[in-house]
């Protein structure tokens, strides 16, 4: 009977995939002490032991090629989602993944008169199975965010593949902007991440999933490094994907 139990357990393990993901606004690698330190940011990523992490507020203007440095330090593959040049270097989002990237696109979510915004749209190959992962950083005003979430929903509304959406959504208190994503079946985290000092009060950084992806556990990654490396804490989630 123990042999049957072992086979049943093995079959169950084969029917699901376990994945750890995170989202992290790195504040241009400038910590609370005003020091520019990509190493601290990389150390936080390594501490979390994630398979996929979305990074926001990354600027490619400092000595050394930051994306390559992050790839080398973390051992992950980078998808560059920097969207525009602020005069000092390209700025935007980056996705780091331990898995291969089957597809990658960059969609412009910018609204007229506001800072440009975009979303990285990828399909990752997870143990032979596709997972769509999107990473974004929404605008500062409510009308922007409502429009941007509507456009995000349009991108993924007719896709039946397992999907994860990561980013800094800049939604402070009222959750009404998320209604379109909820209507598509998405569940999301609500952990306070901003600011890192004196303590986090706002859940700006979120992870969205819908079945067959399920969040099993999620937390704010709080460590000596993450307390000073940025003004946001990362959110990390362990998820299960039923094949």
N, C-alpha and C positions, 0 to 999 in steps of 0.2 A: 504493500500500500504506500510505503514511503517513496518507491520509485514512481508510482502514478502521481503522487503529490509533487515530486520534483519536476516531472514532465509538465504538469499543469502550471507550475510556477514559471517554468521556462517559456511556455507558450504565452503566458500573460506578459512576461518581460518583452517578448518579441512583438507584442501587439501595441506597445507604447514606447514613446521616446521621451527622455527626460532632458530638459534644457534649462540652463541658467542664463537669464538676460538681465540687463540693467540699462538705465538711462541716467545721464550725468551732464549737467550744465557746468562746464569747467571754467567759466569766467575768464577765458583767454589764458588759462594757466597762471593767472595772477591770484595769489592767495590773500587771505585776510590781512596778512602782514605786508601786503604790497609787493611781494617778491614774485617775479616771473619764474616758475619752476615746472617745466614739463615733467621732470622726474617725479615730483610729488603726485602729479596727476596719474602718471603711469604706475606708480606704486599703489595708488588707490585701486586702479583697475586690476592689478595683480592680486591685491588683497581679496577682492570679491570673487576671484576664480570663476569668471563668467565665460560663457561661450559666445555671447553677442553683447555689445554695448553701444548705445547711441550717445554721441558726444555733441553738445551744443556750445555755441560761442567759442569757436575755434578760429584763430586768425593765423594766416600763414605769412607773417611779416617779420619774424624774429630770426636771428642767426641760426643756421641749421634748418633742414627741411623737416618740419614738425610731424607731418604724416608718416614719413619714413622712420623718424625716430620712434614714434609710437608703435609702428609695426615691429621694428627691431626689438624694442624693449618688452613688448607684451607677447610677441610671437603670433600676433593676429594679422589678418588681412584687412586693409583699410579700403573703404569705399568713400571717395572724396565727394562731399556734397557742398563744398564752399561755392557760394552762388554769386557773389559780387565783390568788387574791390572798394574798400573804404578809403583808399589813398595810401594805406600802409601795408596792404596785402589782402588776399582773398579771405572772405569771412563766411561762416555758415556752420554746416553740420558735417560730421564724419561718423561713419558706422564701422566698427571693428568686429570681425567675425573669425572664429576658429574654423568655420566651415567654408566650403567653396561657394562662389557666387555664380549662379546660373544666368541671372539677368540683373541688370542695373539701369535705372533711369533716374533723372532728376527733374522733378516737376516744379515749376514756378508758382508759388502761392501768393505772390506779392499783390498788395493793394495800392492803388494810386495815392501818392502823397505820403506813404509810410515806408519804413525801412524794408528792403526786399526780404522775402521769406521763401523757403523752399522745402521740399520733402524728398528725401532719398527713398527710392522705391526699388527693392531688391527681391529676388527669389534665391533663397539659400538651399543648398542640397544637404539635408540632415540625414545621415545614414541611408542615403538613397531615396529620400523622400523630400518633396519640395515644401518649403515654408516661405511664405511671403512676409517680409519684414520691412516696415516703413519707419522712417525716423525724421522728426520735424521739430521746429521751434516756432510757435505761433506768435502773432503780433501782440502789441501792447494795449490795443483798444478793443472794446467789446465788439463793435461792428466788424473789425478786421477778423477777429477770431470766429465769429458766427459765419462769415463768408468762407473763411479758410476751412473750417470743419465741414461745411456743406460741400466744398470741393474735395476734401479728403474722402468723405462718404461716397461721393460720386466715383472716385477712383476704385473703390473696393466693393461697391454695392453688389455687383454681379459676379464676383469671384468667389468660388466655392472652396478654394484651397485654404488650408490652415493659414491664419493671418495674425500677425502681431504688429501693434502700432506703439512706437516709443517716442518720448520727447518731453520738452518743456512746453506745456500748453498755455501757460500764463493765465489760467482761469483761477481766480482767487477764492471766491466763495460760492457764487451761484452756479449750479451745475446745468442750467438750461441749455447752454451751447452743446452739451454732450448728447442731447436728445436724439439727434440724427444717427449718432453712432450706436446708442442704446437700441434704437429701432432696428438696426442691422444685427443685433444680437451680441454686441460687445459688452463685456464686463471690464472694469478698470480699478486700478489701485487708488487709494486715497490717503497716502502717507505724507505727513508734513515734512518738507525738505528744505524750506527757505525761511529765514536765513540760517547760516551755520552758527551765528553768534547774535544774541546770547543763547537763543534756542529757536528751533524751527516752528513756525506758526502757520505757514501756507503750503498747501499741497499742489505746487506748481508742476512738478515732474511726475509723469504718470505712464503706466504700462496698460495697454488695452489688448484684450484677447477675445476671441470667440471660438466656440466649439468647432472642431474637436480639440482646440487648445484650452487647457484649464490651468489657472494659477493655483498651485498647491500651497505655496507660502510666499510671503513677500515681506520686506523689511527696509528700513532706512539703514544704509551702511555707515555706521558711526565708529570712527577710529581716530587716533591722534592725527593721522595724515588727512583724513577726510574732513576733520574739523577745521583745518587751516588751509587746505589746498585750493578751495573755492568758496564762494558765498552760498552754494547749494550743496546739500548732501545728495549722493546717488540713491536711487531706488533700485533694489535688486529683487528679482523674483525667480523662484523655481517653478517651472511649468511642465506639464505633461501633455503630450500630443498623442492621441489615439489614432493608430494607423488604420 
